[in-house]
Amino acid sequence: MALQSTIVAQLVHISGPLKGKIQEFSEPEIAIGRHPSCAVRFPADLVLISRNHARVIREGNTFKLVDSSTNGTFVNGKRVKEAPSRVEM
């Protein structure tokens, strides 16, 4: 019986209040926001980030970022509703 390998997503914070922090996730969906239930949680007073701001969803061996905010989600300065995540292997 072959073992199935676990895919680990690594989120590297390059700016903001979590700058320098590296987080790893093996779940198929990662919630981002200010709400206490979010896996990537920002300070409650950071109102640019919605309580449930966005999700990173694994689809097989790829990932996508999905906006679920009222404030908008931006990738490289461009507002997006959905965007493929950068994958390095």
N, CA, C and O atoms as a GROMACS GRO file, in nm:
protein
  356
    1MET      N    1   0.085  -0.118   0.000
    1MET     CA    2   0.000   0.000   0.000
    1MET      C    3   0.089   0.124   0.000
    1MET      O    4   0.176   0.139   0.086
    2ALA      N    5   0.068   0.211  -0.096
    2ALA     CA    6   0.149   0.333  -0.109
    2ALA      C    7   0.096   0.440  -0.014
    2ALA      O    8  -0.024   0.457   0.003
    3LEU      N    9   0.189   0.511   0.047
    3LEU     CA   10   0.150   0.621   0.135
    3LEU      C   11   0.127   0.747   0.053
    3LEU      O   12   0.203   0.776  -0.040
    4GLN      N   13   0.023   0.821   0.087
    4GLN     CA   14  -0.005   0.946   0.019
    4GLN      C   15   0.070   1.058   0.091
    4GLN      O   16   0.061   1.072   0.213
    5SER      N   17   0.146   1.137   0.014
    5SER     CA   18   0.222   1.246   0.076
    5SER      C   19   0.130   1.362   0.110
    5SER      O   20   0.029   1.386   0.043
    6THR      N   21   0.166   1.433   0.214
    6THR     CA   22   0.091   1.549   0.258
    6THR      C   23   0.148   1.673   0.192
    6THR      O   24   0.269   1.695   0.193
    7ILE      N   25   0.061   1.753   0.134
    7ILE     CA   26   0.103   1.879   0.074
    7ILE      C   27   0.096   1.986   0.182
    7ILE      O   28  -0.007   2.002   0.248
    8VAL      N   29   0.205   2.058   0.200
    8VAL     CA   30   0.210   2.164   0.300
    8VAL      C   31   0.224   2.298   0.228
    8VAL      O   32   0.317   2.319   0.150
    9ALA      N   33   0.132   2.388   0.255
    9ALA     CA   34   0.139   2.525   0.201
    9ALA      C   35   0.213   2.610   0.302
    9ALA      O   36   0.186   2.603   0.422
   10GLN      N   37   0.306   2.690   0.253
   10GLN     CA   38   0.383   2.778   0.341
   10GLN      C   39   0.348   2.922   0.306
   10GLN      O   40   0.362   2.964   0.191
   11LEU      N   41   0.303   2.997   0.405
   11LEU     CA   42   0.266   3.136   0.388
   11LEU      C   43   0.373   3.221   0.456
   11LEU      O   44   0.395   3.210   0.577
   12VAL      N   45   0.439   3.307   0.377
   12VAL     CA   46   0.546   3.392   0.428
   12VAL      C   47   0.496   3.536   0.428
   12VAL      O   48   0.461   3.589   0.323
   13HIS      N   49   0.492   3.598   0.544
   13HIS     CA   50   0.445   3.736   0.557
   13HIS      C   51   0.562   3.830   0.528
   13HIS      O   52   0.662   3.830   0.599
   14ILE      N   53   0.549   3.909   0.421
   14ILE     CA   54   0.659   3.997   0.381
   14ILE      C   55   0.639   4.142   0.423
   14ILE      O   56   0.730   4.224   0.411
   15SER      N   57   0.519   4.175   0.474
   15SER     CA   58   0.493   4.309   0.525
   15SER      C   59   0.376   4.302   0.622
   15SER      O   60   0.313   4.198   0.637
   16GLY      N   61   0.348   4.414   0.686
   16GLY     CA   62   0.234   4.422   0.777
   16GLY      C   63   0.267   4.374   0.917
   16GLY      O   64   0.383   4.349   0.949
   17PRO      N   65   0.164   4.360   1.001
   17PRO     CA   66   0.186   4.328   1.142
   17PRO      C   67   0.244   4.188   1.165
   17PRO      O   68   0.297   4.161   1.273
   18LEU      N   69   0.234   4.099   1.067
   18LEU     CA   70   0.288   3.964   1.082
   18LEU      C   71   0.419   3.947   1.004
   18LEU      O   72   0.463   3.834   0.981
   19LYS      N   73   0.482   4.058   0.964
   19LYS     CA   74   0.604   4.055   0.884
   19LYS      C   75   0.708   3.963   0.949
   19LYS      O   76   0.735   3.970   1.069
   20GLY      N   77   0.766   3.878   0.865
   20GLY     CA   78   0.869   3.786   0.910
   20GLY      C   79   0.816   3.652   0.957
   20GLY      O   80   0.894   3.557   0.974
   21LYS      N   81   0.688   3.642   0.980
   21LYS     CA   82   0.630   3.517   1.028
   21LYS      C   83   0.610   3.421   0.911
   21LYS      O   84   0.569   3.461   0.802
   22ILE      N   85   0.640   3.295   0.934
   22ILE     CA   86   0.617   3.190   0.835
   22ILE      C   87   0.520   3.090   0.897
   22ILE      O   88   0.542   3.039   1.007
   23GLN      N   89   0.412   3.063   0.824
   23GLN     CA   90   0.311   2.969   0.872
   23GLN      C   91   0.298   2.855   0.772
   23GLN      O   92   0.307   2.876   0.651
   24GLU      N   93   0.278   2.734   0.822
   24GLU     CA   94   0.259   2.617   0.737
   24GLU      C   95   0.123   2.555   0.764
   24GLU      O   96   0.077   2.548   0.878
   25PHE      N   97   0.060   2.510   0.655
   25PHE     CA   98  -0.075   2.454   0.664
   25PHE      C   99  -0.084   2.330   0.576
   25PHE      O  100  -0.029   2.327   0.466
   26SER      N  101  -0.153   2.228   0.624
   26SER     CA  102  -0.177   2.109   0.543
   26SER      C  103  -0.326   2.091   0.513
   26SER      O  104  -0.366   1.997   0.443
   27GLU      N  105  -0.408   2.181   0.566
   27GLU     CA  106  -0.553   2.175   0.543
   27GLU      C  107  -0.584   2.212   0.397
   27GLU      O  108  -0.507   2.285   0.335
   28PRO      N  109  -0.696   2.165   0.343
   28PRO     CA  110  -0.734   2.198   0.205
   28PRO      C  111  -0.784   2.342   0.188
   28PRO      O  112  -0.793   2.392   0.076
   29GLU      N  113  -0.818   2.409   0.299
   29GLU     CA  114  -0.864   2.548   0.292
   29GLU      C  115  -0.809   2.625   0.412
   29GLU      O  116  -0.811   2.578   0.525
   30ILE      N  117  -0.759   2.747   0.383
   30ILE     CA  118  -0.699   2.832   0.486
   30ILE      C  119  -0.777   2.963   0.490
   30ILE      O  120  -0.779   3.037   0.391
   31ALA      N  121  -0.840   2.992   0.602
   31ALA     CA  122  -0.917   3.116   0.618
   31ALA      C  123  -0.824   3.228   0.667
   31ALA      O  124  -0.740   3.207   0.755
   32ILE      N  125  -0.842   3.347   0.608
   32ILE     CA  126  -0.759   3.463   0.641
   32ILE      C  127  -0.851   3.577   0.683
   32ILE      O  128  -0.949   3.606   0.614
   33GLY      N  129  -0.821   3.642   0.795
   33GLY     CA  130  -0.902   3.755   0.839
   33GLY      C  131  -0.877   3.790   0.984
   33GLY      O  132  -0.779   3.747   1.044
   34ARG      N  133  -0.968   3.870   1.041
   34ARG     CA  134  -0.958   3.912   1.182
   34ARG      C  135  -1.040   3.826   1.276
   34ARG      O  136  -1.024   3.834   1.398
   35HIS      N  137  -1.128   3.743   1.222
   35HIS     CA  138  -1.215   3.661   1.305
   35HIS      C  139  -1.132   3.556   1.379
   35HIS      O  140  -1.037   3.501   1.322
   36PRO      N  141  -1.166   3.527   1.506
   36PRO     CA  142  -1.089   3.429   1.583
   36PRO      C  143  -1.081   3.290   1.520
   36PRO      O  144  -0.990   3.214   1.552
   37SER      N  145  -1.175   3.255   1.433
   37SER     CA  146  -1.174   3.123   1.371
   37SER      C  147  -1.077   3.113   1.252
   37SER      O  148  -1.054   3.003   1.202
   38CYS      N  149  -1.021   3.224   1.208
   38CYS     CA  150  -0.931   3.224   1.092
   38CYS      C  151  -0.795   3.162   1.127
   38CYS      O  152  -0.740   3.188   1.234
   39ALA      N  153  -0.743   3.082   1.037
   39ALA     CA  154  -0.611   3.022   1.057
   39ALA      C  155  -0.501   3.127   1.049
   39ALA      O  156  -0.403   3.121   1.122
   40VAL      N  157  -0.519   3.225   0.959
   40VAL     CA  158  -0.428   3.339   0.950
   40VAL      C  159  -0.505   3.457   1.005
   40VAL      O  160  -0.591   3.515   0.938
   41ARG      N  161  -0.473   3.493   1.130
   41ARG     CA  162  -0.553   3.594   1.199
   41ARG      C  163  -0.474   3.722   1.219
   41ARG      O  164  -0.360   3.721   1.267
   42PHE      N  165  -0.536   3.832   1.180
   42PHE     CA  166  -0.477   3.965   1.195
   42PHE      C  167  -0.539   4.036   1.315
   42PHE      O  168  -0.648   3.999   1.359
   43PRO      N  169  -0.472   4.138   1.368
   43PRO     CA  170  -0.524   4.212   1.484
   43PRO      C  171  -0.664   4.270   1.457
   43PRO      O  172  -0.693   4.314   1.346
   44ALA      N  173  -0.748   4.270   1.560
   44ALA     CA  174  -0.886   4.318   1.548
   44ALA      C  175  -0.895   4.463   1.506
   44ALA      O  176  -0.994   4.503   1.444
   45ASP      N  177  -0.794   4.544   1.539
   45ASP     CA  178  -0.799   4.686   1.503
   45ASP      C  179  -0.748   4.715   1.363
   45ASP      O  180  -0.745   4.832   1.322
   46LEU      N  181  -0.708   4.614   1.287
   46LEU     CA  182  -0.660   4.632   1.150
   46LEU      C  183  -0.779   4.623   1.055
   46LEU      O  184  -0.804   4.519   0.994
   47VAL      N  185  -0.854   4.733   1.045
   47VAL     CA  186  -0.983   4.732   0.975
   47VAL      C  187  -0.972   4.723   0.823
   47VAL      O  188  -1.074   4.707   0.756
   48LEU      N  189  -0.852   4.734   0.767
   48LEU     CA  190  -0.835   4.710   0.623
   48LEU      C  191  -0.857   4.563   0.589
   48LEU      O  192  -0.888   4.528   0.475
   49ILE      N  193  -0.843   4.478   0.690
   49ILE     CA  194  -0.865   4.335   0.674
   49ILE      C  195  -1.004   4.303   0.729
   49ILE      O  196  -1.035   4.336   0.843
   50SER      N  197  -1.088   4.240   0.647
   50SER     CA  198  -1.222   4.201   0.691
   50SER      C  199  -1.213   4.087   0.791
   50SER      O  200  -1.111   4.018   0.800
   51ARG      N  201  -1.320   4.068   0.866
   51ARG     CA  202  -1.321   3.957   0.962
   51ARG      C  203  -1.298   3.824   0.892
   51ARG      O  204  -1.219   3.742   0.939
   52ASN      N  205  -1.364   3.802   0.781
   52ASN     CA  206  -1.342   3.685   0.696
   52ASN      C  207  -1.300   3.738   0.560
   52ASN      O  208  -1.383   3.755   0.470
   53HIS      N  209  -1.172   3.764   0.544
   53HIS     CA  210  -1.121   3.840   0.431
   53HIS      C  211  -1.104   3.756   0.304
   53HIS      O  212  -1.151   3.794   0.197
   54ALA      N  213  -1.036   3.644   0.316
   54ALA     CA  214  -1.007   3.562   0.198
   54ALA      C  215  -0.980   3.419   0.240
   54ALA      O  216  -0.966   3.388   0.359
   55ARG      N  217  -0.972   3.332   0.140
   55ARG     CA  218  -0.940   3.191   0.165
   55ARG      C  219  -0.837   3.146   0.061
   55ARG      O  220  -0.841   3.189  -0.054
   56VAL      N  221  -0.748   3.060   0.103
   56VAL     CA  222  -0.659   2.991   0.010
   56VAL      C  223  -0.712   2.849   0.003
   56VAL      O  224  -0.722   2.780   0.104
   57ILE      N  225  -0.744   2.806  -0.119
   57ILE     CA  226  -0.806   2.676  -0.139
   57ILE      C  227  -0.714   2.588  -0.223
   57ILE      O  228  -0.666   2.628  -0.329
   58ARG      N  229  -0.689   2.467  -0.172
   58ARG     CA  230  -0.607   2.372  -0.249
   58ARG      C  231  -0.697   2.297  -0.344
   58ARG      O  232  -0.804   2.249  -0.307
   59GLU      N  233  -0.652   2.288  -0.469
   59GLU     CA  234  -0.722   2.210  -0.572
   59GLU      C  235  -0.620   2.115  -0.631
   59GLU      O  236  -0.547   2.151  -0.724
   60GLY      N  237  -0.614   1.995  -0.578
   60GLY     CA  238  -0.513   1.899  -0.621
   60GLY      C  239  -0.376   1.946  -0.576
   60GLY      O  240  -0.350   1.958  -0.456
   61ASN      N  241  -0.287   1.972  -0.672
   61ASN     CA  242  -0.152   2.018  -0.641
   61ASN      C  243  -0.136   2.168  -0.661
   61ASN      O  244  -0.023   2.219  -0.660
   62THR      N  245  -0.246   2.240  -0.678
   62THR     CA  246  -0.238   2.385  -0.696
   62THR      C  247  -0.323   2.455  -0.590
   62THR      O  248  -0.402   2.392  -0.520
   63PHE      N  249  -0.304   2.584  -0.580
   63PHE     CA  250  -0.375   2.665  -0.482
   63PHE      C  251  -0.435   2.787  -0.551
   63PHE      O  252  -0.383   2.834  -0.652
   64LYS      N  253  -0.545   2.839  -0.495
   64LYS     CA  254  -0.599   2.965  -0.544
   64LYS      C  255  -0.642   3.049  -0.426
   64LYS      O  256  -0.683   2.997  -0.322
   65LEU      N  257  -0.633   3.180  -0.443
   65LEU     CA  258  -0.676   3.277  -0.345
   65LEU      C  259  -0.815   3.325  -0.384
   65LEU      O  260  -0.837   3.364  -0.499
   66VAL      N  261  -0.910   3.322  -0.291
   66VAL     CA  262  -1.047   3.363  -0.319
   66VAL      C  263  -1.085   3.474  -0.222
   66VAL      O  264  -1.078   3.457  -0.100
   67ASP      N  265  -1.126   3.588  -0.276
   67ASP     CA  266  -1.169   3.702  -0.196
   67ASP      C  267  -1.306   3.676  -0.136
   67ASP      O  268  -1.396   3.631  -0.207
   68SER      N  269  -1.322   3.703  -0.008
   68SER     CA  270  -1.454   3.693   0.055
   68SER      C  271  -1.477   3.815   0.144
   68SER      O  272  -1.550   3.808   0.243
   69SER      N  273  -1.413   3.927   0.107
   69SER     CA  274  -1.415   4.047   0.190
   69SER      C  275  -1.508   4.155   0.136
   69SER      O  276  -1.557   4.148   0.024
   70THR      N  277  -1.530   4.253   0.221
   70THR     CA  278  -1.599   4.374   0.176
   70THR      C  279  -1.497   4.481   0.140
   70THR      O  280  -1.530   4.579   0.074
   71ASN      N  281  -1.373   4.462   0.183
   71ASN     CA  282  -1.266   4.560   0.159
   71ASN      C  283  -1.189   4.537   0.030
   71ASN      O  284  -1.119   4.626  -0.017
   72GLY      N  285  -1.201   4.420  -0.027
   72GLY     CA  286  -1.127   4.386  -0.148
   72GLY      C  287  -0.995   4.318  -0.114
   72GLY      O  288  -0.933   4.346  -0.012
   73THR      N  289  -0.954   4.228  -0.202
   73THR     CA  290  -0.827   4.157  -0.189
   73THR      C  291  -0.742   4.195  -0.308
   73THR      O  292  -0.789   4.197  -0.422
   74PHE      N  293  -0.616   4.226  -0.281
   74PHE     CA  294  -0.526   4.276  -0.385
   74PHE      C  295  -0.407   4.183  -0.400
   74PHE      O  296  -0.350   4.136  -0.302
   75VAL      N  297  -0.370   4.159  -0.526
   75VAL     CA  298  -0.250   4.082  -0.559
   75VAL      C  299  -0.165   4.170  -0.650
   75VAL      O  300  -0.208   4.208  -0.758
   76ASN      N  301  -0.045   4.201  -0.604
   76ASN     CA  302   0.045   4.291  -0.680
   76ASN      C  303  -0.023   4.422  -0.716
   76ASN      O  304  -0.006   4.474  -0.826
   77GLY      N  305  -0.101   4.476  -0.622
   77GLY     CA  306  -0.165   4.606  -0.641
   77GLY      C  307  -0.294   4.603  -0.721
   77GLY      O  308  -0.357   4.707  -0.739
   78LYS      N  309  -0.335   4.487  -0.770
   78LYS     CA  310  -0.456   4.475  -0.851
   78LYS      C  311  -0.564   4.401  -0.772
   78LYS      O  312  -0.540   4.294  -0.717
   79ARG      N  313  -0.683   4.460  -0.768
   79ARG     CA  314  -0.794   4.398  -0.696
   79ARG      C  315  -0.839   4.273  -0.771
   79ARG      O  316  -0.858   4.274  -0.893
   80VAL      N  317  -0.856   4.164  -0.695
   80VAL     CA  318  -0.896   4.036  -0.756
   80VAL      C  319  -1.009   3.974  -0.675
   80VAL      O  320  -1.022   3.999  -0.555
   81LYS      N  321  -1.090   3.894  -0.741
   81LYS     CA  322  -1.189   3.812  -0.671
   81LYS      C  323  -1.133   3.671  -0.653
   81LYS      O  324  -1.170   3.600  -0.560
   82GLU      N  325  -1.044   3.634  -0.744
   82GLU     CA  326  -0.983   3.502  -0.739
   82GLU      C  327  -0.850   3.509  -0.814
   82GLU      O  328  -0.838   3.577  -0.916
   83ALA      N  329  -0.750   3.439  -0.762
   83ALA     CA  330  -0.619   3.441  -0.826
   83ALA      C  331  -0.544   3.313  -0.793
   83ALA      O  332  -0.552   3.264  -0.680
   84PRO      N  333  -0.471   3.259  -0.891
   84PRO     CA  334  -0.388   3.144  -0.858
   84PRO      C  335  -0.276   3.187  -0.765
   84PRO      O  336  -0.224   3.298  -0.778
   85SER      N  337  -0.240   3.100  -0.672
   85SER     CA  338  -0.132   3.130  -0.580
   85SER      C  339   0.000   3.089  -0.644
   85SER      O  340   0.006   2.999  -0.727
   86ARG      N  341   0.104   3.158  -0.603
   86ARG     CA  342   0.239   3.126  -0.649
   86ARG      C  343   0.280   2.994  -0.586
   86ARG      O  344   0.273   2.978  -0.464
   87VAL      N  345   0.322   2.902  -0.668
   87VAL     CA  346   0.362   2.772  -0.618
   87VAL      C  347   0.507   2.748  -0.653
   87VAL      O  348   0.546   2.760  -0.769
   88GLU      N  349   0.588   2.716  -0.552
   88GLU     CA  350   0.728   2.682  -0.574
   88GLU      C  351   0.752   2.542  -0.523
   88GLU      O  352   0.710   2.507  -0.412
   89MET      N  353   0.816   2.462  -0.602
   89MET     CA  354   0.845   2.324  -0.560
   89MET      C  355   0.992   2.297  -0.575
   89MET      O  356   1.038   2.186  -0.545
   0.00000   0.00000   0.00000
